[in-house]
Amino acid sequence: MQQAPCFSAVCPAAVAIYRRRTTVCDGNHMRSSQIECADGLHITVFERDGGEGAACGYATRLWDCSVGLARWMLESLLESPERPLRGRRVLELGAGTALCSLAIVAAEPDADVTATDVDPAAMPLIAAAGKAASQGRRSSSPRAALLDICASAADAPLPACDLLLACDACYTPQLAAALARRCAEALRASPSARVVIADPGRPGQPALVEALAEAGFAASFERLDATPLPFAEW
């Protein structure tokens, strides 16, 4: 078994500090939230009630775990003089409101970032957040795409990526096992890729580690604040 270049983190629960206001976009009420992800740097995300199918409601709201991961990545990237994500392809699975993807774009405008989710209701939220970002100091934004983590690689192959992100996506053992298969898919397609997974302790977390081990990749969950970015040897 090889040690996977995979970072796994348990995010603190009380991390969301943001202001809310309500706006209207295309006839749908969307709540916009200003998230302070680094000193003096706020990122706008959009939420709304509802969603479709089995993912109903999950993809259209902001979760504390994503705030913790976004802050960790943004602060780490802003402190790195090497700009490890410059020109890199970043793919976020189960992105929902796409805060983590937006944080990466804020830290590295030259990264090629795609935020995906199975719920079509997440797509206009990501688009609205990207538009808000492009109106500020940042000129780029993540693209939004529909992708089902649980689909097979044959039916819905992952886009090529250098960094795969997933945050708070281990709600069930079945979903966690599917996520592990996607991680293995990305790592086999590009052995130099990195995988970053954050989870606050959902029921499927052990199944993720077990499925990764069965796929030949060793991974373990560690405290977010005790783990460096996994880009040192990139």
DOVEX-529846 format. One line per 4 residues: number of its first residue (from 0); their letters; for each residue y, x, z of N, C-alpha, C. Coordinates in Angstrom, 3 decimals. Each point is the difference from the previous one (the first is absolute). Layout:
N
NUM = A = Y X Z Y X Z Y X Z ~ ... $
This chain:
234
0 = MQQA = -1.204 0.845 0.000 1.204 -0.845 0.000 1.245 0.873 0.000 ~ 0.947 -0.331 -0.851 1.225 0.777 -0.050 1.075 -0.652 0.844 ~ 0.893 0.834 0.514 1.119 -0.534 0.760 0.996 -0.590 -0.981 ~ 0.197 -1.287 0.068 0.911 -0.652 -0.930 1.434 0.399 0.303 $
4 = PCFS = 0.801 0.245 -1.047 1.427 0.231 0.210 0.673 -1.323 0.322 ~ -0.459 -0.622 1.076 0.383 -1.376 0.318 0.618 -0.034 1.382 ~ 1.189 -0.486 0.097 0.664 -0.123 1.286 -0.138 -1.426 0.486 ~ -0.449 -0.172 1.209 -0.130 -1.334 0.570 0.788 -0.058 1.296 $
8 = AVCP = 0.741 -1.090 0.216 0.871 -0.054 1.165 -0.095 -1.335 0.701 ~ 0.123 0.028 1.309 0.165 -1.221 0.780 1.480 -0.117 0.332 ~ 0.654 -0.994 -0.554 1.445 -0.125 0.168 0.339 -0.695 1.308 ~ 1.086 0.398 0.660 0.465 -0.730 1.173 0.354 -1.429 -0.379 $
12 = AAVA = -0.138 -0.919 0.936 0.253 -1.411 -0.310 1.490 -0.328 -0.021 ~ 0.742 0.531 0.962 1.412 -0.371 0.124 0.868 0.975 -0.777 ~ 0.063 -0.180 -1.304 0.760 0.934 -0.819 1.045 -0.686 -0.859 ~ -0.050 -1.316 -0.132 0.893 -0.687 -0.921 1.367 -0.236 0.637 $
16 = IYRR = 1.011 0.678 -0.510 1.371 -0.203 0.450 0.820 -0.270 -1.259 ~ 0.412 -1.245 -0.190 0.721 -0.320 -1.222 0.844 -1.249 0.186 ~ 0.964 -0.151 -0.908 0.848 -1.182 -0.008 -0.484 -0.926 -1.111 ~ 0.138 -1.303 0.213 -0.438 -0.975 -1.002 1.181 -0.845 -0.491 $
20 = RTTV = -0.092 -0.361 -1.261 0.874 -1.041 -0.522 -0.807 -0.761 -1.043 ~ 0.396 -1.219 -0.299 -0.729 -0.823 -0.958 0.771 -0.074 -1.305 ~ -0.703 0.184 -1.095 0.608 -0.106 -1.317 -0.863 -0.906 -0.858 ~ 0.501 -0.399 -1.146 -0.745 -0.848 -0.924 -0.117 0.725 -1.328 $
24 = CDGN = -1.221 0.062 -0.526 -0.231 0.685 -1.270 -0.943 -0.851 -0.839 ~ 0.433 -0.387 -1.193 -0.818 -0.798 -0.919 -0.525 -1.276 0.650 ~ 0.801 -0.595 0.859 -0.391 -1.255 0.614 -0.933 0.135 1.186 ~ -0.445 1.206 0.321 -0.903 0.216 1.130 0.761 0.687 1.122 $
28 = HMRS = -0.130 -0.525 1.203 0.670 0.627 1.140 -0.729 1.285 0.368 ~ 0.720 1.094 -0.051 -0.569 1.300 0.350 0.867 0.618 1.084 ~ -0.627 0.413 1.067 0.708 0.659 1.098 0.079 1.487 -0.304 ~ 1.192 0.529 0.004 0.153 1.439 -0.213 0.163 0.698 1.334 $
32 = SQIE = -0.666 1.130 0.161 0.033 0.760 1.249 0.477 1.411 -0.273 ~ 0.906 0.467 0.814 0.481 1.374 -0.079 -0.800 0.837 0.989 ~ -0.810 0.919 -0.508 -0.877 0.805 0.843 0.566 1.406 0.125 ~ 0.268 0.427 1.227 0.454 1.375 0.214 -1.230 0.893 0.075 $
36 = CADG = -0.274 0.704 -1.092 -1.190 0.849 -0.076 0.297 1.454 0.314 ~ 1.249 0.366 0.026 0.429 1.344 0.389 1.446 -0.136 0.452 ~ 0.504 1.017 0.677 1.361 -0.066 0.514 0.986 -0.289 -1.129 ~ 0.667 -1.126 0.097 1.025 -0.344 -0.969 -0.511 -0.507 -1.332 $
40 = LHIT = -1.303 -0.109 -0.170 -0.561 -0.439 -1.278 -0.750 -1.312 0.197 ~ 0.506 -1.046 -0.622 -0.604 -1.326 0.098 -0.620 -0.389 -1.334 ~ -1.134 -0.672 0.070 -0.687 -0.472 -1.194 -0.095 -1.517 0.078 ~ 0.314 -0.657 -1.102 -0.049 -1.454 -0.058 -1.355 -0.467 -0.509 $
44 = VFER = -0.634 -0.888 0.742 -1.217 -0.662 -0.464 0.228 -1.505 0.038 ~ -0.799 -0.711 -0.777 0.117 -1.451 -0.073 -1.307 -0.645 0.435 ~ 0.119 -1.095 0.735 -1.151 -0.784 0.448 0.232 -1.468 -0.340 ~ -1.075 -0.756 -0.022 0.120 -1.453 -0.056 -1.293 -0.616 0.513 $
48 = DGGE = 0.061 -1.258 0.361 -1.182 -0.703 0.482 -0.921 -0.329 -1.165 ~ -1.285 0.046 0.263 -0.957 -0.423 -1.016 -0.673 1.150 -0.693 ~ -0.733 -0.325 -1.034 -0.805 0.941 -0.750 -1.106 -0.780 -0.667 ~ -0.922 0.678 -0.619 -1.048 -0.682 -0.739 -1.369 0.527 0.382 $
52 = GAAC = -1.001 -0.892 -0.051 -1.386 0.408 0.160 -0.306 0.522 1.389 ~ -1.033 0.875 0.056 -0.467 0.522 1.283 1.043 0.863 0.681 ~ 0.927 0.561 -0.788 1.027 0.878 0.560 1.241 -0.770 0.427 ~ -0.081 -1.321 0.022 1.161 -0.849 0.256 0.747 0.437 1.258 $
56 = GYAT = 1.284 0.342 -0.164 0.848 0.336 1.126 -0.008 1.455 0.402 ~ -1.081 0.724 -0.238 -0.070 1.397 0.418 0.950 0.877 -0.813 ~ 0.051 -0.234 -1.296 0.758 0.883 -0.884 1.489 -0.273 0.009 ~ 0.405 -1.132 0.538 1.399 -0.391 -0.115 0.788 0.172 1.290 $
60 = RLWD = -0.573 0.700 0.961 0.719 0.285 1.238 -0.101 1.485 0.324 ~ 0.959 0.472 0.779 0.041 1.406 0.404 -0.836 0.191 1.254 ~ -0.830 1.039 0.004 -0.870 0.296 1.136 0.451 1.291 0.680 ~ -0.117 0.018 1.330 0.456 1.162 0.765 -0.664 1.294 -0.452 $
64 = CSVG = -1.262 -0.066 -0.371 -0.710 1.211 -0.396 0.674 0.671 -1.189 ~ 0.483 -0.807 -0.951 0.649 0.577 -1.175 1.328 0.644 0.365 ~ 0.686 -0.551 1.005 1.243 0.617 0.460 -0.295 1.373 0.596 ~ -1.057 0.083 0.814 -0.369 1.285 0.588 -0.362 1.029 -1.047 $
68 = LARW = -0.809 -0.389 -0.988 -0.396 0.941 -1.045 1.185 0.398 -0.865 ~ 0.851 -0.959 -0.347 1.162 0.307 -0.832 0.927 0.986 0.696 ~ 0.227 -0.198 1.297 0.863 0.920 0.742 -0.596 1.398 0.055 ~ -1.298 0.064 0.252 -0.669 1.300 0.092 0.090 0.747 -1.326 $
72 = MLES = -0.292 -0.699 -1.092 0.024 0.649 -1.309 1.414 0.379 -0.396 ~ 0.954 -0.905 0.204 1.370 0.270 -0.406 0.584 1.171 0.767 ~ -0.162 -0.005 1.311 0.540 1.097 0.796 -0.662 1.321 -0.364 ~ -1.318 -0.027 -0.223 -0.712 1.228 -0.353 0.442 0.520 -1.357 $
76 = LLES = 0.154 -0.890 -0.965 0.391 0.422 -1.343 1.432 0.506 -0.031 ~ 0.889 -0.652 0.744 1.388 0.438 0.018 0.149 1.369 0.646 ~ -0.916 0.339 0.912 0.060 1.298 0.670 -0.676 1.105 -0.801 ~ -0.699 -0.349 -1.082 -0.747 0.990 -0.770 0.845 0.552 -1.143 $
80 = PERP = 0.291 1.310 -0.005 0.787 0.572 -1.096 -0.801 0.135 -1.293 ~ -1.335 -0.109 0.080 -0.833 0.196 -1.189 -0.048 -1.213 -0.922 ~ 0.443 -1.166 0.470 -0.057 -1.244 -0.778 -1.409 -0.212 -0.565 ~ -0.999 -0.184 0.868 -1.392 -0.058 -0.448 -0.320 -1.171 -0.916 $
84 = LRGR = 0.806 -1.047 0.003 -0.294 -1.158 -0.845 0.826 -0.035 -1.285 ~ 0.752 1.030 -0.261 0.794 0.034 -1.236 -0.932 0.003 -1.212 ~ 0.159 -0.975 -0.859 -0.829 -0.106 -1.189 -1.403 -0.512 0.249 ~ -0.320 -0.353 1.239 -1.352 -0.462 0.332 -0.132 -1.505 -0.244 $
88 = RVLE = -1.228 -0.408 -0.285 -0.312 -1.418 -0.194 -0.509 -0.570 1.325 ~ 0.707 -1.000 0.509 -0.333 -0.616 1.282 -0.442 -1.439 -0.254 ~ -1.127 -0.370 0.592 -0.539 -1.350 -0.155 -0.221 -0.606 1.378 ~ 0.624 -1.139 0.266 -0.205 -0.688 1.272 -0.858 -1.237 -0.226 $
92 = LGAG = -1.082 -0.121 0.768 -0.885 -1.158 -0.063 0.359 -0.985 1.104 ~ -0.080 -1.294 -0.308 0.342 -1.004 1.005 1.413 0.174 0.503 ~ 0.928 0.251 -0.913 1.350 0.412 0.382 0.802 -1.099 0.673 ~ -0.268 -1.259 -0.333 0.792 -1.073 0.584 1.469 0.139 -0.345 $
96 = TALC = 0.841 0.161 1.007 1.438 0.162 -0.219 0.370 1.384 -0.514 ~ -0.969 0.911 -0.038 0.152 1.335 -0.614 0.963 0.915 0.746 ~ 0.131 -0.173 1.307 0.909 0.863 0.747 -0.369 1.470 -0.150 ~ -1.292 0.327 0.057 -0.403 1.406 -0.086 0.340 0.592 -1.365 $
100 = SLAI = -0.223 -0.763 -1.060 0.363 0.466 -1.338 1.507 0.185 -0.119 ~ 0.753 -0.930 0.551 1.457 0.104 -0.026 0.485 1.211 0.783 ~ -0.673 0.312 1.104 0.374 1.166 0.799 -0.226 1.286 -0.784 ~ -1.100 0.062 -0.739 -0.276 1.199 -0.794 1.054 0.173 -1.082 $
104 = VAAE = 0.358 -1.092 -0.676 1.030 0.074 -1.032 1.331 0.442 0.601 ~ 0.288 -0.468 1.219 1.243 0.399 0.656 0.021 1.491 0.292 ~ -1.155 0.540 0.387 -0.079 1.422 0.333 -0.139 0.871 -1.235 ~ -0.672 -0.511 -1.027 -0.257 0.789 -1.206 0.167 -0.887 -1.237 $
108 = PDAD = 1.225 -0.092 -0.538 0.239 -0.854 -1.167 -0.791 0.408 -1.233 ~ -0.481 1.241 -0.037 -0.747 0.473 -1.164 -1.495 -0.256 0.109 ~ -0.439 -0.692 1.036 -1.404 -0.400 0.090 -0.232 -1.230 -0.878 ~ -1.202 -0.095 -0.548 -0.398 -1.135 -0.839 -0.826 -0.944 0.869 $
112 = VTAT = 0.628 -1.062 0.505 -0.596 -0.831 1.048 -0.355 -1.387 -0.533 ~ -1.238 -0.426 0.275 -0.463 -1.339 -0.357 -0.494 -0.703 1.257 ~ 0.539 -1.177 0.276 -0.409 -0.807 1.153 -0.834 -1.170 -0.498 ~ -1.227 -0.138 0.515 -0.902 -1.045 -0.482 -0.398 -0.952 1.121 $
116 = DVDP = -0.355 -1.204 -0.389 -0.537 -0.971 0.946 -0.782 -1.041 -0.781 ~ -0.927 -0.671 0.679 -0.795 -1.044 -0.641 0.772 -1.319 -0.086 ~ 1.008 -0.177 0.829 0.736 -1.255 0.088 1.191 0.008 -0.959 ~ 0.034 -0.895 -0.996 1.146 -0.050 -0.912 1.323 -0.260 0.715 $
120 = AAMP = -0.048 -0.616 1.181 1.231 -0.292 0.731 0.721 1.262 0.441 ~ -0.708 1.130 0.055 0.637 1.253 0.403 0.835 0.606 -1.121 ~ -0.296 -0.336 -1.239 0.656 0.658 -1.132 1.516 -0.211 -0.022 ~ 0.514 -1.240 0.148 1.459 -0.151 0.015 0.661 0.640 1.215 $
124 = LIAA = -0.724 0.114 1.105 0.557 0.667 1.176 0.205 1.484 -0.273 ~ -0.992 0.619 -0.632 0.111 1.420 -0.339 1.113 0.213 -1.018 ~ 0.080 -0.899 -0.987 1.042 0.116 -1.017 1.387 -0.131 0.612 ~ 0.162 -0.943 0.930 1.296 -0.186 0.649 0.388 1.217 0.827 $
128 = AGKA = -0.979 0.580 0.702 0.281 1.195 0.799 0.354 1.178 -0.898 ~ -0.699 0.125 -1.133 0.324 1.068 -0.933 1.395 -0.149 -0.567 ~ 0.391 -1.233 -0.300 1.349 -0.247 -0.507 1.045 0.349 1.045 ~ -0.272 -0.361 1.252 0.931 0.325 1.081 0.136 1.505 0.166 $
132 = ASQG = -1.121 0.723 -0.133 0.036 1.456 0.137 0.789 0.636 -1.137 ~ -0.179 -0.518 -1.220 0.666 0.600 -1.157 1.500 -0.243 0.009 ~ 0.458 -0.971 0.778 1.428 -0.268 0.106 0.682 0.897 1.021 ~ -0.808 0.711 0.786 0.559 0.918 0.990 0.057 1.411 -0.539 $
136 = RRSS = -0.252 0.960 0.879 0.075 1.402 -0.392 -1.195 0.442 -0.814 ~ -1.101 -0.756 0.062 -1.222 0.395 -0.689 -0.071 -0.702 -1.345 ~ -0.355 0.715 -1.044 0.003 -0.553 -1.346 -1.382 -0.445 -0.449 ~ -1.039 0.310 0.750 -1.354 -0.360 -0.406 -0.586 -1.014 0.969 $
140 = SPRA = -1.096 -0.625 -0.410 -0.672 -0.986 0.842 -1.468 -0.031 -0.377 ~ -0.872 -0.448 0.910 -1.420 -0.080 -0.338 -0.258 -1.139 -0.977 ~ -0.982 0.190 -0.867 -0.430 -1.101 -0.854 -1.007 -0.839 0.773 ~ -0.089 -1.271 -0.312 -0.926 -0.915 0.660 -1.125 -0.365 -0.955 $
144 = ALLD = -1.228 -0.078 0.526 -1.150 -0.339 -0.836 -1.038 -0.739 0.829 ~ -0.667 -0.961 -0.626 -1.093 -0.715 0.652 -1.260 0.846 -0.039 ~ -0.667 0.127 1.147 -1.261 0.729 0.061 -0.784 -0.481 1.214 ~ -1.264 -0.294 -0.222 -0.883 -0.482 1.057 -0.829 1.163 0.538 $
148 = ICAS = 0.201 0.347 1.266 -0.774 1.081 0.608 -1.488 -0.285 -0.099 ~ -0.369 -1.266 0.125 -1.418 -0.367 0.047 -0.655 -0.077 -1.372 ~ 0.768 0.089 -1.064 -0.588 -0.006 -1.338 -0.729 1.312 -0.249 ~ -0.917 -0.008 -0.935 -0.739 1.220 -0.320 0.866 0.932 -0.834 $
152 = AADA = -0.354 1.273 0.010 0.723 0.975 -0.804 -0.124 -0.313 -1.480 ~ -1.124 -0.610 -0.392 -0.194 -0.364 -1.402 0.929 -1.137 -0.413 ~ 0.181 -0.971 0.889 0.836 -1.158 -0.318 1.491 0.282 0.176 ~ 0.345 0.813 0.972 1.407 0.285 0.292 0.133 1.446 0.456 $
156 = PLPA = -0.068 0.952 -0.927 0.089 1.411 0.388 1.366 0.342 0.586 ~ -0.004 0.938 0.923 1.260 0.450 0.574 0.794 0.790 -1.034 ~ 1.310 -0.176 -0.030 0.824 0.911 -0.791 -0.125 1.417 0.558 ~ 0.145 0.984 -0.848 -0.072 1.389 0.457 1.085 0.253 1.040 $
160 = CDLL = -0.345 0.742 1.047 0.976 0.261 1.051 -0.259 1.354 0.646 ~ 1.064 0.554 0.556 -0.088 1.220 0.801 -0.019 -0.323 1.486 ~ 0.585 -1.123 0.361 0.028 -0.455 1.390 -0.340 -1.481 0.031 ~ -1.024 -0.341 0.770 -0.399 -1.394 0.187 0.379 -0.438 1.406 $
164 = LACD = 0.718 -1.108 0.111 0.438 -0.533 1.289 -0.646 -1.354 0.259 ~ -0.348 -0.244 1.244 -0.418 -1.334 0.425 0.398 -0.163 1.456 ~ 0.606 -1.119 0.317 0.509 -0.217 1.353 -0.425 -1.369 0.504 ~ -0.648 -0.023 1.161 -0.392 -1.254 0.644 -0.852 -0.855 -0.934 $
168 = ACYT = -1.048 0.598 -0.552 -0.851 -0.685 -0.980 -1.451 -0.082 0.453 ~ -0.239 0.058 1.304 -1.375 -0.023 0.520 -0.245 -1.244 0.847 ~ 0.430 -1.138 -0.501 -0.126 -1.238 0.772 -1.447 -0.387 0.252 ~ -0.875 0.270 -0.954 -1.420 -0.323 0.142 -0.825 1.207 -0.419 $
172 = PQLA = -1.238 0.102 0.467 -0.863 1.098 -0.454 -0.197 -0.008 -1.513 ~ -0.053 -1.177 -0.600 -0.200 -0.083 -1.444 1.198 0.579 -0.755 ~ 1.200 -0.349 0.442 1.202 0.528 -0.638 0.108 1.501 0.216 ~ -0.329 0.457 1.205 0.057 1.431 0.298 -0.987 0.783 -0.858 $
176 = AALA = -1.198 -0.541 -0.199 -0.985 0.673 -0.845 0.484 0.074 -1.442 ~ 0.652 -1.066 -0.468 0.558 0.012 -1.353 1.105 1.044 -0.115 ~ 0.831 0.111 1.033 1.052 1.016 0.007 -0.602 1.393 -0.050 ~ -1.071 0.224 0.748 -0.667 1.304 -0.026 -0.504 0.330 -1.404 $
180 = RRCA = -0.547 -0.990 -0.691 -0.463 0.230 -1.371 1.161 0.393 -0.904 ~ 1.148 -0.624 0.212 1.178 0.348 -0.795 0.493 1.416 0.322 ~ -0.053 0.373 1.266 0.370 1.369 0.376 -0.907 1.005 -0.694 ~ -1.293 -0.260 0.037 -0.958 0.887 -0.653 0.242 0.042 -1.499 $
184 = EALR = 0.324 -1.137 -0.583 0.301 -0.058 -1.438 1.174 0.914 -0.349 ~ 1.061 -0.067 0.803 1.183 0.822 -0.259 -0.293 1.480 0.169 ~ -0.752 0.346 1.045 -0.295 1.403 0.273 -0.945 0.596 -1.036 ~ -0.922 -0.793 -0.508 -0.910 0.508 -1.026 0.707 0.152 -1.344 $
188 = ASPS = 0.952 -0.893 -0.268 0.751 0.097 -1.251 0.942 1.193 0.014 ~ 0.503 0.338 1.176 0.918 1.132 0.137 -0.289 0.697 1.322 ~ -0.855 1.032 -0.004 -0.383 0.671 1.247 1.174 0.563 0.796 ~ 1.131 0.239 -0.653 1.159 0.532 0.718 0.864 -1.100 0.605 $
192 = ARVV = -0.386 -1.251 -0.193 0.792 -1.117 0.514 -0.033 -0.037 1.526 ~ 0.960 -0.698 0.563 0.066 -0.228 1.435 -0.083 -1.501 0.259 ~ -0.605 -0.359 1.115 -0.104 -1.399 0.400 0.600 -0.140 1.391 ~ 0.933 -0.926 0.151 0.634 -0.259 1.289 -0.288 -1.447 0.387 $
196 = IADP = -0.689 -0.178 1.110 -0.345 -1.333 0.479 0.567 -0.173 1.404 ~ 0.698 -1.096 0.220 0.503 -0.320 1.339 -0.587 -1.333 0.430 ~ -0.417 -0.075 1.245 -0.603 -1.223 0.513 0.278 -0.104 1.494 ~ 0.406 -1.174 0.481 0.328 -0.145 1.418 -1.189 -0.345 0.882 $
200 = GRPG = -1.206 0.055 -0.561 -1.186 -0.319 0.779 -0.617 -1.331 -0.371 ~ 0.038 -0.341 -1.271 -0.596 -1.249 -0.472 -1.525 0.055 0.112 ~ -0.660 -1.164 -0.022 -1.459 -0.036 0.176 -0.784 0.813 -1.022 ~ 0.557 0.194 -1.190 -0.740 0.714 -1.030 0.130 1.507 0.039 $
204 = QPAL = 0.786 0.535 0.941 0.232 1.446 0.013 -1.288 0.814 0.076 ~ -0.951 -0.320 0.890 -1.246 0.783 0.023 -0.763 -0.072 -1.316 ~ 0.042 -1.159 -0.663 -0.705 -0.144 -1.271 0.601 0.897 -1.069 ~ 1.306 0.218 0.054 0.647 0.896 -0.959 -0.524 1.418 0.154 $
208 = VEAL = -0.008 0.490 1.238 -0.477 1.360 0.260 -1.464 0.135 -0.401 ~ -0.808 -1.011 0.326 -1.424 0.038 -0.336 -0.212 0.007 -1.511 ~ 0.743 -0.842 -0.715 -0.157 -0.065 -1.449 0.475 1.281 -0.674 ~ 1.050 0.607 0.522 0.446 1.285 -0.541 -1.070 1.063 0.204 $
212 = AEAG = -0.629 -0.010 1.173 -1.066 0.963 0.273 -1.170 -0.202 -0.959 ~ -0.352 -1.253 -0.264 -1.086 -0.280 -0.931 0.340 0.462 -1.412 ~ 1.292 0.016 -0.324 0.443 0.464 -1.313 0.139 1.515 -0.061 ~ -0.199 0.662 1.147 0.046 1.453 0.025 1.308 0.598 0.455 $
216 = FAAS = 0.843 -0.812 0.647 1.299 0.489 0.449 0.146 -0.221 1.504 ~ 0.311 1.064 0.717 0.192 -0.094 1.445 1.445 -0.373 0.299 ~ 0.196 -0.970 0.857 1.345 -0.419 0.376 -0.029 -0.527 1.420 ~ 1.105 0.121 0.695 0.112 -0.528 1.355 1.433 -0.449 0.221 $
220 = FERL = 0.182 -0.923 0.917 1.334 -0.502 0.310 0.606 0.810 1.137 ~ 1.265 0.360 -0.164 0.725 0.762 1.001 1.346 -0.662 0.242 ~ 0.654 0.407 1.076 1.322 -0.534 0.281 0.970 0.417 -1.092 ~ 0.822 -0.941 -0.407 0.965 0.260 -1.055 0.913 1.170 0.326 $
224 = DATP = 0.506 0.039 1.243 0.982 1.014 0.358 -0.620 1.361 0.271 ~ -1.321 0.105 -0.113 -0.665 1.278 0.259 -0.583 0.606 -1.270 ~ 0.333 -0.568 -1.154 -0.620 0.424 -1.240 1.057 0.377 -1.024 ~ -0.101 1.181 -0.617 0.974 0.397 -1.017 -0.325 -0.632 -1.346 $
228 = LPFA = 0.947 0.041 -0.896 -0.264 -0.441 -1.364 -1.118 0.837 -0.611 ~ -0.912 -0.607 -0.770 -1.155 0.732 -0.538 0.294 0.694 -1.317 ~ 1.159 0.655 -0.105 0.382 0.601 -1.266 0.115 1.522 0.074 ~ -0.430 0.604 1.084 0.239 1.426 0.207 -0.598 0.864 -1.103 $
232 = EW = -1.180 -0.380 -0.508 -0.668 0.823 -1.003 0.052 -0.629 -1.392 ~ 0.935 -0.898 -0.205 0.094 -0.684 -1.282 0.569 0.936 -1.045 $
